[in-house]
Amino acid sequence: MAPSPHSSRKMVYLGLLVPLLGAVAFSQGLINRQRGQLSVTYMEPIQNATPLMRFTSETLGGFRGVLSTILWMRINQMQQDGKHFEMMQLSDWITKLQPHTPRVWTDRAWNLAYNISVKEKDTNERWKWVNAGI
């Protein structure tokens, strides 16, 4: 009895699957060592956040990036609407979610020093916002 085309195709797939799984197992060890060396997996617990924010971030775990992306999208919308004061609370939450991301801090500083400070009429108040941004 001749082998069916489906069974020969399955053998080819099985022949490809075994070396690919071996490559994944080998590379996973390298990736785990690099994660340990670079301290990528360590996330500090969020401090000084609202209970809802803390619960959400701890529940999401690895999906903290998704939450921060949603907050970034909201901040971008607020910036287009000129709601710079309202952006401060959201950017504070993002700095708690992603404390090791430089972009978070530069955007927050820019918003404080440039966007909010120009809304103040009093120069002393304006310099308070500029210094807070620096």
Secondary structure, DSSP 8 states (H G I E B T S, - for coil): ----HHHHHHHHHHHHHHHHHHHHHHHHHHHHHHHHHHT-S------S--HHHHHHHHHHGGGHHHHHHHHHHHHHHHHHHT-HHHHHHHHHHHHHH-TT-HHHHHHHHHIIIIIIGGG-SSHHHHHHHHHHH-
